[in-house]
Amino acid sequence: MWRVFFTSAIVAVVVRTAMGWCKSGICGHFGGGGFIIWDVSDGQDDYYFKELLPMAVIGVIGGLLGALFNQLTLYMTSWRRNSLHKKGNRVKIYEACIISCITSAISFGLPLLRKCSPCPESIPDSGIECPRPPGMYGNYVNFYCKTDNEYNDLATIFFNTQDDAIRNLFSAKTMREFSAQSLLTFLAMFYTLAVVTFGTAVPAGQFVPGIMIGSTYGRLVGMFVVRFYKKLNIEEGTYALLGAASFLGGSMRMTVSLCVIMVEITNNLKLLPLIMLVLLISKAVGDAFNEGLYEVQARLKGIPLLESRPKYHMRQMIAKEACQSQKVISLPRVIRVADVASILRSNKHNGFPVIDHTRSGETLVIGLVLRSHLLVLLQSKVDFQHSPLPCDPSARPIRHSFSEFAKPVSSKGLCIEDIHLTSDDLEMYIDLAPFLNPSPYVVPEDMSLTKVYNLFRQLGLRHLFVVPRPSRVIGLITRKDLLIEENGESSAVELQQSTSRSVQ
Amino acid sequence: MWRVFFTSAIVAVVVRTAMGWCKSGICGHFGGGGFIIWDVSDGQDDYYFKELLPMAVIGVIGGLLGALFNQLTLYMTSWRRNSLHKKGNRVKIYEACIISCITSAISFGLPLLRKCSPCPESIPDSGIECPRPPGMYGNYVNFYCKTDNEYNDLATIFFNTQDDAIRNLFSAKTMREFSAQSLLTFLAMFYTLAVVTFGTAVPAGQFVPGIMIGSTYGRLVGMFVVRFYKKLNIEEGTYALLGAASFLGGSMRMTVSLCVIMVEITNNLKLLPLIMLVLLISKAVGDAFNEGLYEVQARLKGIPLLESRPKYHMRQMIAKEACQSQKVISLPRVIRVADVASILRSNKHNGFPVIDHTRSGETLVIGLVLRSHLLVLLQSKVDFQHSPLPCDPSARPIRHSFSEFAKPVSSKGLCIEDIHLTSDDLEMYIDLAPFLNPSPYVVPEDMSLTKVYNLFRQLGLRHLFVVPRPSRVIGLITRKDLLIEENGESSAVELQQSTSRSVQ
């Protein structure tokens, strides 16, 4: 965290300085803009109690549309995975091309069908021109209008970069710029396109489209509020901003982080409580229907994502009950290569306990070996030995580097079918002791499953041994023991602690 | 988090609405102010590369003064605990009274010794008047000056509420308001007073005094910077703000949270990167000397606070080595009251393992019982029984409520010396089975101490059993097992998971 924090501070200062050098225009567009993409600090300054109801309505709409979005993209993505993309990589390219053609046709064609509106007579002290001068970025786009004093409101959103479209939707002091009809048309088309595009083979984010969708219906609600409360100083742009927050909240279901992001990109701290309220309402409404966008997609990909809290019924369960689905296969310390190969073929377990015998004949669990590490050992073959006896660890040369055991980033890792073993290889032995995790976390068999769940979540575990209840306790560690180990016994602070401890 | 978030949003909206009602002045002072205490959004807008060096200097000063502050308060607090406050509660009251008298005398006396300065000729477009009108809060305090066109710069800081003093120090467009001499005098006096006051028997925060100290030397550095870079548009107030951040960073050693707080109370997002840099420098400098203020004080109070990461030398240690400082005392399931009393008297352990025997004669650890719970059982006496045999849990009435076992908030809890037991009581038995934690977390004896440390930190544990290596593995739990238990086997998502699992 400290490093990330430091890096981002340096980045901000360097970019800022570079922008200062480029201000004269010598670097083209790089001198313009800033860290705050959509500055709304000149917008609505205060809000009224009466406005809370329409804002809550925005939250509800955001929750509903967001939950619907998650559900539709779930269907689309699973359809893509299960049927469309199985037909080969070429299909992915065709799909992306077709969708981009449709998007272009809609973005160009729909504004053409819309009549131009006359420019407003006066735009108070904002520096906004209508229509915008040619070659500039701005509001009030003249798109094939007949006269020079007209603009096309649909083109102002559609036929623009998404950044500028959002800036136009958020803009203050541009009352009645958009007609309800245009906003509804845009909302329907863009929502559909966003659902269809999500999951195609193009790198695309979900943030800016989400803000687009949200700010459209937000501005729509804002138009009605402005018309209803004529006497109050209300801006449509504020509602567009709240709409954006509500859709992101309804779809992604983040609260605090989204709030910080919304404030950072709009630079209006005074709207923070409203953004918070709208986010919470939309998240609550969305949660009533389904999970967040990222959770849904992660589950679809088979990523074992654990929720932050265990389910209530887990309180009634014990650890042993959770592991009855699969039989544990234990490996001896020194094992025949043929046995390893057959065990790896016969099941899909990712980890195996390794058992050894003490001299007195007792069995002892000495660690956990991972499937992926066994596969690496089988492939490299350098650790095969003829003797079925454990080798001496001090005499043993180190034949592997750490990187060999690391899972490659781009492939799915080794597979037992890929490894060719000769019949001589199969007759040899392998000593697993140097390759195992000697102390995986363990839980007693009758521990509550909620406790096990917390252990998994908090420590980010992948495997856990369920063992019999221990027969004796060797020691008891407390926080104070760890503090003694941490500080060394002689430090002054530690001495003071022990005095205060004895007082307590 | 969700609840806190919701509550604060509601609070913000309600306060805002109430402030709107009170704006006419009918509620006195309650209509004024706002959420942003020290608004500096009209201050310096841009910063220059050359400014980074003086800002780094502020960070270093903040780190040094912050670390010194932590060290001095540590000495003061331990002196208070060990000698002054042991003389009784009356001493605490005298101490607080004396310190408040000294503070008052200094705040009133020192500005009197200082000569007044003439008001600046023109203060550009800021609405600041010099001297401030009587009865108003503001800058340029006229404190026993001879003419009406003068102000006393030391009184502007000293003889003011701390909130207003900070506002004056942060203020932009008030160049050369303070003399270096006044700022240095104030810094020395206020720093000393802050050190002396910290830990007295008065409820006092550390935040506003920290901002006061920091903004003083920050403004001092700013004065030199303004004089050095005459052509640049630099404000002294910006440096005061950075100074405040640096002292808080050097003393409290928080980074991200302090950054957010500083931005929230000053409403200037553009200075965020600078605040981040200054905070990091001051934290790094401070960390070279000692720990943060809260950590130092928590250790002094004997609170077993674990650092976020284990020390490096713990990698070489195993769990068993950490618990050799104390011998474990195990209790049988049914134990004589006399034995419980003597065990509790003879040591200070807070938790005891409870051992039972199976029918086949093996021993088995059945749980952990806390010292505090044993004391409650001894005091209430209702669970004493004549027979040394375990009682039948189904026949047993519930004689305790949960609240009996909760530690009282205000006292230090029960003590074995407070409990009176008759000789009849001592001859009786008590069955511990219903009162123990049946599955405390356990670790094998040779687990790496860093792993044990992480377990403690992440789960917030207080006790941990160190047990022998298990002899067999009953089962192995993976994340997927937990997901199956979470979702139920029949859900659609689960089915898709199992298919994708088999593909992988």
Interface residues (C-beta under 8 A of the other chain):
Chain A: M1 W2 F5 F6 S8 A9 I10 A12 V13 R16 T17 G20 F35 I36 D46 Y47 Y48 F49 L52 S78 T255 V256 C259 V260 E264 N267 L269 K270 L272 P273 L274 M276 L277 L280 R299 L300 K301 G302 P304 L306 E307 P310 K311 M314 M317 A319 K320 E321 A322 C323 Q324 S325 Q326 V328 S330 K348 H349 N350 G351 P353 I355 E362 T363 L364 V365 I366 K412 P438 S439 Y441 V442 V443 P444 E445 D446 M447 S448 L449 K451 V452 Y453 N454 L455 F456 Q458 L459 L461 R462 H463 L464 F465 V466 V467 P468 R469 P470 S471 R472 V473 I474 G475 L476 I477 T478 R479 K480 D481 L482 L483 I484 E485 E486 V493 Q496 Q497 S500 R501 S502 Q504
Chain B: M1 W2 F5 F6 S8 A9 I10 A12 V13 R16 T17 G20 F35 I36 D46 Y47 Y48 F49 L52 S78 T255 V256 C259 V260 E264 N267 L269 K270 L272 P273 L274 M276 L277 L280 R299 L300 K301 G302 P304 L306 E307 P310 K311 M314 M317 A319 K320 E321 A322 C323 Q324 S325 Q326 V328 S330 K348 H349 N350 G351 P353 I355 E362 T363 L364 V365 I366 K412 P438 S439 Y441 V442 V443 P444 E445 D446 M447 S448 L449 K451 V452 Y453 N454 L455 F456 Q458 L459 L461 R462 H463 L464 F465 V466 V467 P468 R469 P470 S471 R472 V473 I474 G475 L476 I477 T478 R479 K480 D481 L482 L483 I484 E485 E486 V493 Q496 Q497 S500 R501 S502 Q504
